[in-house]
Amino acid sequence: MTKPQDHSILQCSDAQDCLCAMIDEETVKLDSAALELHLNACSDCRTFYNDQRQLHARLRAELAGYCDVDRIWRNIERDIVRYDEQSSQTAVSYPQAEIEGVRVLGTRRIAAMAAAILVVFFLAGTSLFAPIARSLPVTMETIRDFETFRQLGGRLDIQASDPDVVRRWMMARTNFTMPRNINPPKGFNITGGRLCLFLNRRLVFLQYDKGTVTVSLYIMKATGLKLPKSGTIDFSLPHNALTTATWQRGGLAYVVVSDLSRGDIKSIASSLKDQQAIEKQAPARRL
């Protein structure tokens, strides 16, 4: 008679890899009975499974159909009013009429609104207000994620003041090798990080604080992204008071997002970029 297989021999690392694959809806090559038996016997893996499911659900909720239409319309109205004010001195004045209580606007204002409407529906995509991850550059996507993060209360997946602790936690959950040096900029402290999912990839989000000032650093694979040339930093124009600094090194892309002044962001981005350059020159050490 064949002796029943002892499913409890399954290693935690194998079980957790399998659980992550299941959550990501990937093919699993592990006996489901072995996994179930392991989960029944291992409280650590049960906790891991529950945490990963909650994290996955939160990431999906952040991405699914997110489009702040009210903010878009506020920005459109602001821009149209600004255009009116700038054009008022040179524009020809036309009387405005009302037809059944509807105000008839000047031709150029109507054109501006029509263009704005096209922009809104372009952003919405074929599915009304669908995610716009594949139609915007990395700078806009990181800003959008950061805005969502703040709107949801700024909850981090890991809170720790030790960069090595944060790095180890991230390394166990990402599909790329984290840089060894993620120390905060001068005067700042690392407070933790979170995992993100957009631009068809997983990203790491690190948070650095100095009093009430926050600087966020996104790290991701550079493959397939439009990025500045190696060795240079690209700065975006302010968007909703947020500015980004983007660079690449060693196959990874880095984006700093903050509402600090451009000068402060330039200094911080240069500091973070330089510490990665120093890391490349220094002998690698094991954690």
Secondary structure, DSSP 8 states (H G I E B T S, - for coil): ------GGG--HHHHHHHHHHHHTT----S-HHHHHHHHHH-HHHHHHHHHHHHHHHHHHHHHTT---HHHHHHHHHHHHHHHHHHHTTTS------EETTEE---HHHHHHHHHHHHHHHHHH-SSTT---TTTS-HHHHHHHHHHHHHHTT---SEE-S-HHHHHHHHHTT-SS---S-----TT-EEEEEEEEEETTEEEEEEEEEETTEEEEEEEEE-TT-----TT--EE---BTTBEEEEEEETTEEEEEEESS-HHHHHHHHHHHHHHHHHHHHS-----
